[in-house]
């Protein structure tokens, strides 16, 4: 992240601070996120991120994986039900 800050890649620097799910698997640094905006920022800054990884002396490929969170899946199911029944679905506790 220091590399990105020093090279004035502010958006990438901030986006990397939002990464909460990352692992090294073989020769890959894999970041997983359900946040579409974060995924887009990381994908668009792939070259800069890979440069930052090499700057650290690591020879890793960078991969971003987007997945649906449980909340996103639930909201998608609610929308399907609303579309099917034609009205707003409200769940009460």
C-alpha positions in Angstrom: 0.0 0.0 0.0 2.9 2.3 0.7 4.0 2.0 -2.9 0.6 3.0 -4.2 0.5 6.0 -1.8 4.0 7.1 -2.8 3.1 6.9 -6.5 -0.1 9.0 -6.0 -2.5 6.1 -6.7 -4.9 7.4 -4.0 -8.0 5.5 -5.1 -6.1 2.2 -5.2 -4.4 3.0 -1.9 -7.8 3.5 -0.3 -9.4 0.5 -2.1 -6.6 -1.8 -0.9 -7.3 -0.6 2.7 -10.9 -2.0 2.2 -9.6 -5.6 1.4 -10.7 -8.0 4.0 -10.5 -11.3 2.2 -7.1 -12.1 0.7 -4.8 -15.1 0.5 -1.7 -16.3 -1.2 -2.2 -19.6 -3.1 0.9 -20.8 -4.9 2.1 -17.9 -7.0 -1.2 -15.9 -6.8 -2.4 -13.2 -4.5 -6.2 -13.7 -4.5 -8.5 -11.1 -3.3 -12.2 -12.0 -2.9 -15.0 -9.4 -2.5 -18.7 -9.0 -2.8 -18.3 -5.2 -3.3 -18.7 -4.6 -7.1 -17.1 -1.1 -6.8 -14.1 -2.5 -5.0 -13.7 -5.2 -7.5 -13.8 -2.7 -10.4 -11.2 -0.4 -8.8 -8.9 -3.3 -8.1 -9.3 -4.7 -11.6 -8.7 -1.3 -13.3 -5.5 -0.9 -11.2 -4.2 -4.4 -11.7 -0.9 -3.2 -13.3 -0.2 -0.8 -10.5 -1.0 -3.4 -7.8 1.2 -6.0 -9.5 4.0 -3.3 -9.6 3.5 -2.8 -5.9 3.7 -6.5 -5.3 7.0 -6.7 -7.2 8.3 -3.7 -5.4 7.9 -5.7 -2.2 10.1 -8.4 -3.7 7.3 -10.8 -4.3 6.7 -12.7 -7.6 2.9 -13.1 -7.4 0.1 -12.8 -9.9 -2.8 -10.7 -8.7 -6.4 -12.0 -9.1 -9.7 -10.5 -8.0 -12.7 -12.8 -7.5 -16.2 -11.3 -7.1 -18.7 -13.3 -5.2 -22.3 -12.8 -3.9 -22.6 -12.3 -0.2 -25.4 -14.0 1.7 -27.2 -10.6 2.0 -27.0 -10.0 -1.7 -28.4 -13.5 -2.4 -31.3 -12.9 0.0 -32.1 -9.5 -1.5 -32.0 -11.0 -5.0 -34.5 -13.7 -3.8 -36.8 -11.0 -2.3 -36.8 -9.2 -5.6 -37.7 -12.4 -7.5 -40.6 -13.0 -5.0 -41.8 -9.3 -5.4 -41.7 -9.6 -9.2 -43.7 -12.9 -9.1 -46.4 -11.6 -6.7 -46.4 -8.0 -7.9 -46.2 -6.3 -4.5 -43.8 -5.4 -1.8 -42.7 -8.3 0.4 -42.3 -7.4 4.1 -40.8 -9.8 6.6 -41.7 -9.2 10.2 -39.8 -10.5 13.2 
